[in-house]
Amino acid sequence: MGEFPEGFPFGIMDVVNLLHLRIRRQQANSVYVDCPFCGDRRGKMNVNFVKDVWRCNYCGRHGGMLALYAELNHMTTSSAYWEIAEALCEDFQEDHMRSGDIPHTRQGSGTPFPGSRASAANPSAGQPKTVPQAERASPEEIHRTLSTLLSMLTLRPAHREHLRSPKRGLSDEQIDMLGLKSTPPPFLCRSITERLMKQGCRVQGVPGFYRDKNGQWTMSFYKLTSGILIPAFGYDGKLQGMQIMLDVPLKNKDDPPEKEGAKYIWFSSSSKKDGSGSGSPVHLIGDPHARVVYVIEGLLKADISHCLTGRTFAAIAGANNTEPLDSLFGLLAQGGTEEIVETHDMDKYSNQMTMNGALKIYQMARSRGMNCRRLTWNPNYKGFDDWQLSLRRESRRKKEIDKFTFKEKYLCGLCEMAHIEDCTEQWHRMDDNGVSLTGYLGLTKEEYAVFLRGGRDALCALLEPQRRKQRFTLYQLELDEQKAIPFAFKGISALKKSGCEQPPAAMYRLMWSSGFYCPAEQDDDAFLRRLFADCMERLPAGARGRPMAPSDVVELERDGRRTYYYVSDKGEMVQVKFSPLLAKKAAQDGGSLS
């Protein structure tokens, strides 16, 4: 195979042939096929092999070539890419999986790769080989084989440490309960498969198993796809399939370092001889008869969220991959579930595809007679599990404030003058560490002498001119439950990428006006950093709005002058132009979504 730096190693006609779609008629740049979605048999779906896109003129479904395969097989587009490539490209696994090269997506390209089985000029040329697939095993057989396989595997120490880390927050008992294991080395695949068969497990028709070139049964585990196996359990508690959380995300070798690659793939063998696809089963963890069930994107995210809250979660492998939920919702409704809680990541407010997936969950739940509501939380944390883990940690901000001297706290309005006596008592109880009382309080010798002579009132008169009250106003985006805002909870670069040079005030609402004490000479940057640190977890009691997060706008008022700052990534403040008269007035109900 040649190098394909600018295009996929296949075209949309390869996908059409792989899916066995019937071609009804052909045009210069496209063909018409029967639509596999609506079932119409009059050739209403147009497949443009120059642009590599499709659209059914009857039901309106449309998309690119990966979406065509992914939506029909209920999987993510990244999983679709690997299955298509492996099915169509001989030795793809050996040549490209070894190098980690994922060819670039070139929009509008219909140029086939060297040796491609499809051609934009002649889409019917070079039909791909059909890979014989095994008849799918029964759910009971799949459950037994995959469960026995997991019992033969171990969890590598590095994987266990990752799962126990603050990022995941699982205990050893929880890790074992969830059945998380490491993928085996490729050279053991055949021998493990033989052991399974000797124990009476069926491998034919079980996702992930196939016959190799020598006709021997083996498994599709590879060095480049090593990682942590995450079991997917169904409503009946049976193991339906497994995802792999990859040690190293699959990326194109020319991608910039900051670009994320594919992190999860299914354990599947649909492109192999006598193999079987995994599909994209819904993973259910918790009580299947719970009154309330949470729907979340990501199997591991569901497992962690269940361990943190004890609640029941249904996980889909992709925010827009909602079709497999319909049958599950039917079972849940029959089992007594009354309410579905949509718990997609907070980027549902900035990503329209994620928003669309969330809306489909509402429609499905209501069609099954269940209520549905949206869950939102502190937007500084993308996922529900991230947010829950943050609530378990001791506040880092509180630790920082505890290190402040009395004077620093007083000048920032964090304590009253009477607190000086508490600090004095604490100093007396401390071991001798060479710190004088004046140093511990943060006072100068002259200030401490004034305190000794005149008491708290005299010290207050001396310190009061050293602080000022900084007025500020917080503006936050008025979020739409159906239409995403591209820069919601994102930095200044996302704002500009959306086509806005300045934050559009008409999309904002005035949420909160107040004032904080600060040292009299403190500049705006230092005050804003403190404001964000104080308000990123929660706003003070009585304040309207969400915790302060990217895309918020802060107005500072000082000496009759108003300046405006956009909250960017990691709390960085960027001065902007803003028209407060265009912003909506403060909400009467508190205005908080969280």
C-alpha positions in Angstrom: 0.0 0.0 0.0 1.1 3.5 -0.7 1.1 6.6 1.6 -2.1 8.5 1.8 -1.3 11.8 3.6 -4.3 13.7 2.4 -7.2 11.3 2.0 -8.8 8.2 3.5 -7.5 4.8 2.3 -11.1 4.2 0.9 -14.0 6.1 -0.7 -17.7 6.2 0.0 -18.3 3.6 -2.8 -16.2 1.2 -0.9 -18.6 1.7 2.1 -21.6 1.3 -0.2 -20.2 -2.0 -1.5 -19.3 -3.2 2.0 -22.8 -2.5 3.2 -24.3 -4.2 0.1 -26.5 -1.2 -0.8 -28.3 -1.8 -4.1 -27.4 0.7 -6.8 -30.5 1.7 -8.8 -29.0 4.3 -11.2 -25.8 6.1 -11.9 -24.9 9.7 -12.7 -21.7 11.5 -13.5 -20.7 12.2 -9.9 -23.1 10.1 -7.9 -25.3 7.0 -7.7 -28.8 6.4 -6.3 -29.2 3.5 -3.9 -32.0 2.0 -1.7 -32.0 3.8 1.7 -31.0 1.4 4.5 -32.5 3.8 7.1 -36.1 4.3 6.0 -36.3 1.1 4.0 -37.5 2.8 0.8 -36.7 0.6 -2.2 -37.0 3.2 -5.0 -33.4 4.4 -4.9 -34.0 7.6 -3.1 -30.6 7.9 -1.4 -28.0 9.9 -3.4 -24.4 8.9 -2.8 -21.9 11.5 -4.1 -18.6 9.7 -4.7 -16.8 13.0 -5.5 -17.7 14.7 -2.2 -18.0 11.4 -0.3 -21.4 12.3 1.2 -24.9 10.8 1.0 -28.5 12.0 1.5 -31.9 10.2 1.3 -34.4 12.4 -0.5 -37.2 10.5 1.2 -36.4 10.4 4.9 -33.8 13.3 5.0 -31.0 11.3 6.7 -27.6 12.5 5.5 -23.9 12.6 6.3 -20.4 11.5 5.4 -19.1 8.1 4.6 -18.1 7.2 8.1 -21.5 8.3 9.4 -23.2 6.0 6.9 -21.3 3.0 8.3 -21.4 4.1 11.9 -25.1 4.9 12.1 -26.1 1.6 10.5 -23.9 -0.4 12.9 -24.6 1.7 16.0 -21.0 2.7 16.6 -18.8 5.8 16.8 -17.2 7.2 13.6 -13.7 6.3 14.9 -14.7 2.7 15.3 -16.3 2.8 11.9 -13.0 4.0 10.4 -11.0 1.1 11.7 -13.6 -1.5 10.8 -14.0 -0.2 7.2 -10.2 0.1 6.7 -9.5 -3.4 8.0 -12.2 -4.9 5.9 -11.2 -3.2 2.7 -7.4 -2.9 2.9 -5.3 -6.0 2.9 -2.6 -6.0 5.5 -4.0 -2.7 6.9 -3.5 -4.0 10.4 0.2 -4.8 9.8 1.1 -1.7 7.8 -0.9 1.1 9.5 -1.6 -0.2 13.0 2.2 -0.7 13.4 3.0 2.9 12.4 0.0 4.5 14.1 -0.8 6.4 10.9 -4.4 7.5 10.5 -4.8 9.3 7.2 -6.1 12.8 7.2 -9.8 13.5 6.4 -9.9 15.6 3.2 -13.3 17.2 2.9 -14.7 17.0 -0.6 -12.2 14.5 -1.8 -13.2 11.7 -4.0 -9.7 10.6 -5.1 -9.1 7.0 -4.3 -5.9 5.9 -2.7 -3.3 3.9 -4.6 -4.7 0.4 -5.1 -8.1 1.4 -3.9 -11.0 -0.8 -4.8 -13.2 2.2 -5.6 -12.7 5.0 -8.2 -14.4 8.4 -8.4 -14.4 8.2 -12.1 -15.8 4.6 -12.2 -17.5 3.8 -8.9 -18.5 0.3 -9.9 -14.9 -0.7 -10.7 -13.0 -3.1 -8.4 -15.7 -4.6 -6.1 -14.2 -5.3 -2.6 -13.9 -8.8 -1.4 -16.7 -9.9 0.9 -15.3 -11.0 4.3 -17.3 -14.0 5.4 -18.9 -13.3 8.8 -19.9 -15.9 11.5 -23.5 -16.2 12.6 -23.7 -14.2 15.8 -23.7 -16.3 18.9 -26.6 -16.1 21.4 -26.5 -13.5 24.2 -25.9 -16.3 26.7 -22.9 -17.7 24.7 -21.4 -14.2 24.3 -21.8 -13.6 28.0 -20.2 -16.9 29.0 -17.2 -16.5 26.6 -16.4 -12.9 27.4 -16.9 -13.5 31.1 -14.5 -16.5 31.0 -12.0 -14.4 29.0 -12.0 -11.7 31.6 -11.5 -14.2 34.3 -8.3 -15.3 32.6 -6.9 -11.8 32.3 -5.2 -9.6 34.9 -5.0 -5.8 35.5 -1.5 -4.5 35.0 -0.1 -2.4 38.0 0.1 0.7 35.8 -3.5 0.4 34.8 -4.6 -0.1 38.4 -2.7 3.0 39.4 -4.4 5.0 36.7 -7.8 3.9 37.8 -6.9 4.7 41.5 -5.5 8.1 40.6 -7.4 11.4 41.4 -8.5 11.6 37.8 -10.5 8.3 38.1 -11.0 8.0 41.8 -11.7 4.3 42.0 -10.8 2.0 44.9 -9.3 -1.5 44.5 -12.7 -3.0 45.5 -14.5 -1.0 42.9 -12.0 -1.8 40.2 -12.5 -5.5 40.9 -16.3 -5.2 41.1 -16.4 -3.5 37.7 -14.3 -6.3 36.1 -11.7 -4.0 34.6 -8.8 -5.9 33.1 -5.8 -5.2 30.8 -5.7 -6.4 27.2 -3.5 -9.4 26.7 -0.3 -9.3 24.6 -1.0 -10.2 21.0 1.2 -13.3 21.1 -1.1 -14.9 23.7 -4.3 -14.4 21.7 -4.3 -17.8 20.0 -3.4 -19.8 23.2 -6.0 -18.0 25.3 -8.6 -18.7 22.6 -7.7 -22.4 22.6 -8.1 -22.5 26.4 -11.6 -20.9 26.1 -12.6 -23.5 23.5 -11.3 -26.4 25.8 -13.5 -25.0 28.6 -16.5 -25.3 26.3 -16.8 -21.7 25.4 -18.1 -20.8 21.9 -15.9 -18.3 20.1 -17.5 -18.4 16.7 -19.9 -15.5 16.4 -18.6 -13.8 19.6 -17.3 -10.2 19.0 -13.5 -10.0 18.8 -12.9 -13.6 17.7 -12.0 -14.7 14.2 -10.0 -17.2 12.1 -6.5 -16.2 11.1 -4.8 -16.9 7.7 -4.1 -20.4 8.9 -7.7 -21.1 9.8 -7.0 -21.0 13.6 -9.3 -19.2 16.0 -7.8 -16.2 17.7 -8.7 -12.7 19.0 -8.3 -9.2 17.7 -5.9 -7.7 20.3 -2.9 -5.8 18.9 0.0 -3.9 20.4 -1.2 -0.5 19.1 -4.6 -1.1 20.7 -3.5 -2.2 24.1 -5.2 -0.7 27.1 -7.9 -1.3 29.7 -10.9 -3.5 28.9 -14.3 -2.1 30.0 -17.2 -4.6 30.0 -20.6 -3.5 28.7 -23.5 -5.1 30.6 -27.0 -5.2 29.4 -30.4 -4.8 31.2 -30.3 -8.5 32.0 -26.8 -8.3 33.6 -25.3 -10.2 30.7 -22.0 -9.1 29.2 -22.7 -7.9 25.7 -19.3 -6.6 24.6 -16.2 -4.8 25.7 -14.5 -1.4 24.9 -10.8 -0.8 25.1 -9.6 2.4 26.7 -6.4 2.8 24.7 -3.0 3.4 26.4 -2.1 5.7 23.5 -4.9 7.4 21.5 -4.9 6.6 17.8 -3.7 9.7 15.9 -2.4 10.6 12.5 1.4 10.9 12.6 1.2 14.5 11.3 -1.4 15.7 13.8 -0.3 18.5 16.2 0.6 17.3 19.7 -2.4 19.1 21.2 -4.9 17.3 19.0 -6.6 14.4 20.7 -6.8 11.0 19.0 -9.4 8.2 19.4 -9.3 7.1 23.0 -11.8 4.2 22.9 -12.5 1.4 20.4 -14.7 -1.7 20.6 -13.3 -5.2 20.9 -14.6 -6.4 17.5 -13.6 -8.7 14.6 -16.2 -7.7 12.0 -13.6 -7.1 9.3 -12.0 -10.6 9.9 -12.8 -14.0 8.4 -15.6 -15.6 10.4 -15.5 -12.6 12.7 -18.3 -10.7 14.4 -18.9 -7.1 15.0 -19.6 -5.7 18.5 -22.2 -3.1 17.5 -22.4 -0.4 20.1 -24.4 -1.9 23.0 -25.7 0.3 25.8 -24.0 -0.4 29.1 -26.2 -0.4 32.2 -24.8 -0.3 35.7 -26.8 -0.1 38.9 -30.4 -1.2 39.7 -32.3 -1.9 36.5 -35.5 -1.2 38.3 -34.5 2.2 39.7 -37.1 5.0 39.6 -34.5 7.4 38.1 -31.9 6.3 35.5 -29.1 8.7 34.3 -27.9 8.5 30.6 -24.3 9.4 30.1 -21.7 9.2 27.3 -18.9 6.7 28.0 -18.8 3.3 29.6 -16.0 4.1 32.1 -17.6 7.5 32.9 -20.8 5.6 33.8 -18.9 3.1 36.0 -17.1 5.9 37.9 -20.3 8.0 38.3 -22.1 4.9 39.7 -19.3 4.3 42.2 -19.4 7.9 43.3 -23.1 8.3 43.7 -24.7 4.8 43.9 -27.2 5.8 41.1 -28.1 3.8 38.0 -26.4 4.9 34.7 -27.0 3.9 31.1 -23.9 4.6 29.0 -23.8 5.1 25.2 -20.6 5.1 23.2 -20.9 8.5 21.6 -23.2 11.5 22.5 -25.2 11.1 19.2 -25.3 7.3 19.2 -28.7 7.2 20.8 -30.6 4.6 18.7 -29.6 1.7 20.9 -31.3 3.4 23.9 -34.8 3.0 22.5 -35.1 -0.7 23.3 -33.5 -0.2 26.7 -36.0 2.6 27.5 -38.8 0.2 26.7 -37.4 -2.4 29.2 -36.8 0.3 31.8 -40.3 1.7 31.5 -41.7 -1.8 32.0 -39.4 -2.3 35.0 -40.7 0.7 36.9 -38.3 3.5 35.8 -40.2 6.9 35.8 -37.6 9.4 34.9 -34.5 9.6 32.6 -31.9 12.2 33.5 -29.7 13.3 30.5 -26.2 13.7 31.8 -24.1 14.4 28.7 -20.9 16.4 29.2 -21.2 20.2 29.5 -20.0 20.7 26.0 -23.6 20.0 25.0 -24.0 23.7 25.3 -21.2 24.4 22.7 -21.4 21.4 20.4 -24.6 21.1 18.3 -24.0 17.4 17.6 -23.9 16.7 21.4 -26.9 18.9 21.9 -28.8 17.0 19.2 -28.0 13.7 20.9 -29.3 15.1 24.2 -32.6 16.1 22.5 -33.0 12.6 21.1 -32.9 11.2 24.6 -35.8 13.5 25.6 -37.9 12.3 22.6 -37.2 8.6 23.2 -37.9 8.8 27.0 -41.2 10.6 26.4 -42.2 8.2 23.7 -41.9 5.4 26.3 -44.0 7.4 28.9 -41.1 8.5 31.1 -40.2 12.0 32.2 -36.9 13.4 31.1 -34.8 16.3 32.4 -31.4 17.7 31.9 -28.6 17.7 34.5 -26.1 20.6 34.5 -23.3 21.3 37.0 -20.3 23.5 37.5 -19.1 24.2 33.9 -15.4 24.3 35.0 -15.8 20.5 35.0 -16.6 18.9 31.6 -18.1 15.6 32.8 -20.4 14.6 35.5 -17.7 12.3 37.0 -15.1 15.1 36.9 -17.6 17.3 38.9 -18.4 14.6 41.4 -14.7 13.8 42.0 -14.1 17.5 42.6 -16.7 17.5 45.4 -14.7 14.8 47.1 -11.5 16.7 47.3 -10.8 19.2 50.0 -11.0 22.8 48.6 -7.5 23.9 47.5 -8.7 27.5 47.8 -9.5 27.0 51.5 -6.0 25.7 52.1 -4.5 28.8 50.4 -6.7 31.2 52.5 -5.6 29.4 55.7 -2.1 30.4 54.9 -3.0 34.1 54.8 -1.9 36.3 57.7 -4.5 38.2 59.7 -3.6 41.4 57.9 -4.0 39.8 54.4 -7.4 38.3 55.4 -8.6 41.7 56.8 -7.5 43.7 53.8 -9.3 41.2 51.5 -12.5 41.3 53.7 -12.1 37.7 54.7 -12.3 38.3 58.5 -13.4 40.9 61.0 -11.0 42.8 63.3 -11.9 40.5 66.2 -10.1 37.7 64.4 -6.8 39.1 65.5 -7.4 37.6 69.0 -8.0 34.2 67.5 -4.7 34.5 65.5 -2.8 35.6 68.6 -4.1 32.6 70.6 -3.1 30.2 67.7 0.4 31.7 67.7 0.8 31.1 71.5 -0.2 27.4 71.0 2.3 26.9 68.2 5.7 25.2 68.7 8.5 27.7 68.6 9.4 28.1 64.9 11.2 31.4 65.1 8.2 33.4 63.8 7.5 36.5 65.8 3.9 37.4 66.7 4.0 40.5 64.5 5.3 38.4 61.6 2.6 35.8 62.2 -0.1 38.5 62.2 1.4 40.2 59.1 1.6 43.5 60.9 4.5 46.0 61.0 6.0 46.8 64.4 4.3 50.2 64.3 0.9 48.7 63.5 1.3 46.2 66.4 2.4 49.0 68.7 -0.8 50.9 67.8 -2.9 47.8 68.5 -1.2 47.4 72.0 -1.9 51.0 72.9 -5.3 51.6 71.4 -6.8 48.1 70.8 -8.8 46.9 67.9 -10.4 50.3 67.1 -7.1 52.0 66.8 -5.7 49.2 64.5 -8.9 49.3 62.4 -8.4 53.1 61.8 -4.8 52.4 60.7 -5.7 49.5 58.3 -8.9 50.8 56.8 -7.2 53.2 54.4 -5.0 50.3 53.2 -8.0 48.6 51.6 -10.8 49.5 49.2 -14.1 47.9 48.1 -13.9 46.8 44.4 -17.3 46.8 42.7 -17.9 44.2 40.0 -20.8 42.7 37.9 -20.9 39.2 36.5 -22.6 38.5 33.1 -23.2 35.0 31.9 -24.5 33.5 28.7 -28.2 32.8 28.5 -28.0 29.2 27.5 -30.4 27.6 25.0 -31.8 24.1 25.6 -31.9 23.3 21.9 -29.3 25.4 20.1 -25.6 25.2 21.1 -23.4 28.3 21.4 -20.0 27.5 20.0 -18.0 29.4 22.6 -20.1 28.5 25.7 -17.7 27.7 28.6 -14.7 28.1 26.2 -11.8 30.5 26.0 -11.2 33.6 23.9 -9.9 31.6 20.9 -13.3 29.8 20.7 -15.1 33.1 20.8 -13.1 34.4 17.9 -13.4 31.2 16.0 -17.1 31.5 16.2 -16.9 34.7 14.3 -17.2 37.1 17.2 -14.4 39.6 17.8 -16.1 40.7 21.1 -18.6 38.9 23.4 -22.1 39.5 22.0 -23.8 41.3 24.9 -27.3 40.4 23.7 -26.6 36.8 24.4 -25.7 37.5 28.0 -27.7 38.1 31.2 -26.7 40.2 34.2 -26.4 37.7 37.0 -24.8 39.3 40.0 -23.4 42.6 41.2 -21.4 43.0 44.4 -18.1 44.2 45.8 -15.1 42.6 47.5 -12.6 44.3 49.7 -9.0 44.2 48.4 -5.7 45.9 49.2 -5.9 49.5 48.1 -3.0 49.3 45.6 -4.0 45.9 44.1 -4.3 46.0 40.3 -7.2 44.6 38.2 -5.3 41.5 37.2 -4.6 40.4 40.7 -8.2 41.2 41.8 -9.7 39.2 38.9 -7.5 36.2 39.7 -8.7 36.2 43.2 -12.3 36.7 42.1 -12.1 33.6 39.8 -10.4 31.5 42.5 -13.1 32.5 45.0 -16.0 31.9 42.6 -15.0 29.0 40.3 -16.4 26.3 42.7 -19.5 28.2 43.9 -20.8 31.7 44.2 -21.4 33.2 47.6 -24.8 32.6 49.3 -27.5 34.7 47.7 -25.6 35.3 44.5 -27.3 34.5 41.2 -25.8 32.4 38.4 -23.5 29.5 37.9 -19.9 29.2 39.3 -17.6 31.6 37.3 -16.3 29.8 34.2 -14.9 30.5 30.7 -17.2 32.6 28.5 -18.3 34.7 31.5 -17.8 38.5 31.3 -16.8 40.5 34.4 -17.3 44.3 34.7 -15.0 46.2 37.0 -16.0 49.7 38.2 -13.3 51.9 39.6 -13.0 55.7 39.8 -16.1 56.2 37.6 -14.6 54.0 34.8 -15.9 50.6 33.7 -13.7 47.9 32.1 -14.8 44.5 30.9 -13.0 41.2 30.9 -13.7 37.9 29.2 -13.0 34.8 31.3 -10.8 32.6 29.1 -9.0 29.3 29.6 -7.8 28.4 33.1 -9.3 31.7 34.5 -7.2 34.0 32.3 -8.9 37.4 31.9 -8.8 39.1 28.5 -10.0 42.7 28.3 -12.8 43.1 25.8 -15.4 45.6 24.7 -18.9 44.9 26.0 -22.3 46.8 25.8 -24.1 46.1 29.1 -27.3 47.9 27.9 -27.8 45.1 25.4 -27.5 42.3 28.0 -30.7 40.9 29.6 -31.6 42.1 33.1 -31.0 40.0 36.1 -33.3 36.9 36.4 -35.9 37.0 39.1 -35.6 33.3 39.9 -31.9 33.2 40.6 -30.9 32.4 37.1 -28.8 29.3 38.0 -28.8 26.2 35.8 -26.7 24.1 38.2 
